[in-house]
Amino acid sequence: MAMSKRCCLLAAILLVSGGPLLASASLEPQMREVERLRGLTFLHAVTERTIDRAELPGLLRSQLQSSVPYSLDDYAGILVDLQLVDAGPAIVDKMVDLYDSQVLAFYDPMSHTYFAIRELPKSVAGIAGADALRDSVVIHELTHALQDQRFGAAGRDRALIHDTDGELAYHALLEGEASLVMLDSLLEKSGQSFDEAVHSGLLLGAMDIGAAARKVVGPDVPPYFLESLEFPYVDGLKLCIEGYERGGWKELDRMEGNPPRTTREVLHPEEYFARLARGEQGAPPFDPDEPPGVLTVERLGEFHWRFLVGADAARGWVDDRVTVHCDRLVTADTRWETPDRAQAFRDAYAAFLHKRGIEPRMAVDGTVVHVVYLP
């Protein structure tokens, strides 16, 4: 079971709750705007459900529990064992609080439903322009509904349930594209040229999600949660801006037909676009067997190794397989472009683990680094 399903709750909150469902006419104007901007039509109306913000934390926790094959305590333990977060109390509570502080509305591809929340988060309630912000979020989330109807986003997401790295890469495309449509709408309303903003580079500073999140969350929120929140939006937006510069919205159609398969392709978009130019499909989803005694098997990808050891030491990542056993033993096999890149990663990862009080067993075999440690 991939960790990214939980991490990507930061990027696109996926909830299924009780209450009546309505095919809402109130979304019609925004749907027509999304169609006009994106150049695609909805196949049918979008179902809408309205909830109170007081319902959100409980729903978040319930959805988080339903997305993991183990208890939430075990999930928190996996993050700790992989050294992504520090050990401590209420790890899941911190995650839920972060979601609650950020969510204005969301689209759930699993139930194909747009969720409206009656109250704004405390972080934006009462500020000037809050209504405009809410309108922009509707455009963003309805773009997700369009992606679902036209490109099968829900099915693709389910297919990546065991692929931590692939799912995060796919969400970067989804969030980057939805952010691009939203920014197109905002610029149009302010009388500015979207194409000029794209080609001038002005949009790259428009979605500093991580900085915005840090202003409204407590200092005890693990940096991993914040960086996982930022990546699909910021790096995904950069990817989609480059796609738009290459061929407008038609190029985004092509990207949806052949999405990035790894966070390496998102972080190094020249590699992704070169693959598209060759007409090659990405690798199939990572879907490992999980034998008895194993809690989870993950492919972490370049994003996670960057988080742990830094961008330079994670350069040249090719593949990995990381296993967390029920007795908390962690085994990792990583593959790199060259023996030099493998050795650089080995040295950086050893230093990182030693700093955290862990004495790993490590071996380098050409371009492969084998690691075993007990937290």
N, C-alpha and C positions, 0 to 999 in steps of 0.2 A: 504493500500500500504506500503510495507516494506521499512524502511530506508536503509536496507542493499543493496538494488539495487544501491543506490547512493554511499554508502560506498565502495562497492566492485568494483566500477569503479577504485578505487585505486589499486586493485589487478589485475583486468583484464579489460582493457578499451574496452567497447563494443560500436562500432560505425557502422553506416550505412551511407555511403556517396555516392555522385554521381560519375560518371566516369566509364571507361570501366573495365570489369572484364576479367581476363585471367586465364586459367588453366595453371599455369606457369611451364615450364620444368626446370626453374632455381632452383626450390625447390626439385627436384628429389634427388640429393645427400644427402641433409639433411633428407628427408623423409626416405631414405634407412637407414641412420644412426640411426634415432629414432626407426625404426622397429627392427634393430639388437640389440640395447641396451635394448629396452623395451620388446622384445619378442612377439610383436603383429604386424600385418600388417594393413596398411591403406586399406580401402574398395574402395577408389577411389582417384583421384588426388585432391589436395587442390587448390582452387581458390585463386589467388593473386591479390591485388590491390596496386598500389604505389601512395602515396600522398606527397605533400610538407609539411614541418613542419609548414609553415605559415597558412595552412588550419586547423591545429589541434585545436587551441583554439575555433574557431567558431564551429567546429564539436563537440567538447566536450560539449560546452554549449547547442547546439541543442539536442544532445543525452540525456543530463541530463534533459532538459525540457521535452522530450518525455517520460522519465521514471517515471515522477511524475504526479499525478492527480490534481495538484494544481500548482500555479505559483512558480517560483524559489524563490521569496521573501517568500512565505509561507513555502517552504522547509527549508530555512534558519531560519525562525521563529520557526519551530518545533525543530530544533537542539538547538536553544536558550532556548525554553520553557522546554525542557528536561534537560537543564543544561549541555549539551555535549560540547557546544561552548559558548564563551562569546558573548554578544550582541556587535555589531559594524558594521561598513560599509564594504561592498564588501566581504561578507563571501563566496559567490559563486565564485567570482573572485579569491580568495585565493585557493579555491579547484581546479579550472581550472589551475591556475599557478603551483600547486603542480603536477598535472597530467602531464602537459607539460614538467616539469623538469625531469620526470622519464621515459617517454615512449620512447623506441627505436623502437619497433614494437609490433604488437598485433594480436591476433586471435579473431575474432568475431563469436561466435557460432550461433548467431541468423541469420546471413547471410552466415555462414560457409565459411568465407573469411579470409585469412591472409593479413594483412595490413603492407606494408613496408613503412617506412618514409625516404625520401631521405636524410635529414640532421639529424645528431646526436643532442641530446640536448646540450645546451651550457655547461652543467655540465660535459660532457665527451668528447666534441669535442676537438680534438687536443691532447688528452692524449695518452701516450704510451699504446698499447694494445687495442685501441678502436675497431679495426677491429675484433680482437678475441672476444671482448665483444659482438659485433653485431652478430657474428656467434653463440655464445652461446645463445643469445636471440632467434635466429631463431630456435634452437633446443628446447628451452623452449616452444615457442609458437606453434611449430608444434606438440609437445606433447599434447597441448590443442586440436589441430585438431584431433589427434588420440583419445583422450578421447571423443570428440564429435561423431566421427564416430563409435567407438566401444562400448561406454557406454551411448550414448544419453545425453551428458552434456547439450545441449541447452534445451531439453524438461524438464530435471530435474530442470534446473535453472528457467524456466518459472513457474513450479509447486510451487516453493518456493517464488514467487513474494510477497506474503503477510507475509512471515515468516522471520523477521529480523535475528533472532538467527540461524535458520536452514540454511538460505542461506549463512551466514558468515561461518558456520561450513562446508558446502559443498565446498565452495571456498577454505577453508584451505586444504581439500583433493586434490582439483585440482591443486592448486599452489604448495603444498608440493610435489606432485608426479612429476610435471613438473620440479621443481627445482632439484629433485633427479636425473632425467634423464639428465638434463643439467650438473650437477656436475659429473656424470658418464662420460659424454663426455669430460669434461675438464680434468679430472684425466687421462683418457685414452690417451689423446693427450700429456700429460706431462709425460707419462710413469709410472704412479703410479697406485697402486691397489685400485680399488673402494671398494671391499669388506673389505680390511684392513682399509681403511679410515672410512667406516661405523662402523665397530666393535670397532675401537679405539676411536670413538667420535670426530674425527677431523672435521667432516662435520658440527657439530652443530654451529661452529663459522663462517661458510663460507657464511652465508646468512644474515648478519646484515643489513637488508634493512632499518630499522628505523634509525640507525646511519648514513648510507649512505645518506638517504634523508635529515637528519638534516644538513648535510654539504652544501647542495646546495639550501636550501630554506630559506626564510627570517624568522626572529624571530617572525613575527606576524602570521605565519601559525598556526592554532589551533592544540594543541597536539592531539586532538581526530582524526584529519585527519591522522596524522603521525602514531598513534597507530593502526588505522584501516588499514593503508597500511601495517604495519609490521605483524599484526597477521596472515593473511592467509599464508604468506611466512614463517615466522620464526616458529610459533607454528604448522603450517601445515607441515613444513619440519620435525620437531621433531616427529610428528605423523607418517609420512611416513617412517622415518628412523627406528622407532620401528617396523613398519609393515615389512619392509625389513629384519630386524634382525630376525623376527619371521618366515619368510618363503619366502624371496626373492620376485621377481616380481610376483609370483603366489599369494602371500598374498596381494599384491597391487590389483590384479584382484579381489580378494574376497572383499577387502575394497570398490572398485568401485561398486561391486554388492550390497553392503549394507553400504552406506556411513554414517559418523557421522551425527547425527541429531541435535545436540546442540553444542554450543561452550564449554559447560561443558565436553562433550565427547572428545573434542580436547584438552582441558586444563588438563584433567585427563584421559589419554589414556588407563590406566588399566581398567577403566569402559567400555570404548568402546570395547576393545578387549575381555573383559569378555562377553559382549553381543554377539559379533560375535561367540565366542566359544559356547554359548548357542543356536546359530542359530536363534536368535530373530531379527526381523525387528524393526527399530526405529519407533517412534511415527509418525503419519501422519503430513503433514505440517500444521502449524498454519494458519488458513484461517478464520478470524473473520468477522462477519457482522459489517458494519459501518453505524449506524443509522443517521438520519438527525441531523445536529448540531455537528457532529464529523468530525474532520479533518483527523485523522488517529488513528488506533489501532495497537499497536506493542507488540511483545514479545521480550524484550531486551536481555534476557539471561545473563549468567555469565560474558561474556566478557564486556558488557556494565556496569553491576553493579560493576565489578572490577574497571573499569575506573572511576566510580563515587565515590565509597566508599572504594576502596582498596581490595586486594585479600583476606585478612582475613575476613573482614565483608561480602564478597560475597560468602564465603565458605558455602556449603550446600544448594545452590540455587536448587530449583526443577522446578518452573514454575513462569510465571508472565503474566500480561495483563495490558498494559499501554495505556491510552486513552488521546489524546490531543483534546480538544473540540474547536470549532470555536471561542469561546470567550476566548481561551487560558487557560481555566481551565484544569489542569492535574489531572487525577485519576490513581492510580496504586494499583493493588492487586498482591502481591508477596507471593509465597509459599516456605517454607524452610523445611529441613529435620527434625528438632527438634524445640521445643519451644525456647530453648536456642539460636539456630542459628537465629531464627526469631527475638528474642529480640536484639541480637548483631547487626543484620542488621538495625533494627528500630533505635537503638541508633546512629549508624554510619551515617545513611541517614539523621536523624534529625539534627545531628551536621553539616553535609555537607550543607544541605539546609539553616540552620541558618547562616552559614558562608557566604552564598550568599545572605543574606538579605531576606530570604523567611521564613514565619511562617506557616508550614504545620499543617493540622489536621491529627493525626495518631492514629491508634488503632491496637492492637495485639490480635488476636483470635487464640490461640494455635500456630499453625505453619504458620498462615497467617498474613501478615502485610498489612493493608489498609492505603493508603496515599491519601490526597487531598491537592492540593496547587494551588495558582494563582501566576504565576511569576510576 
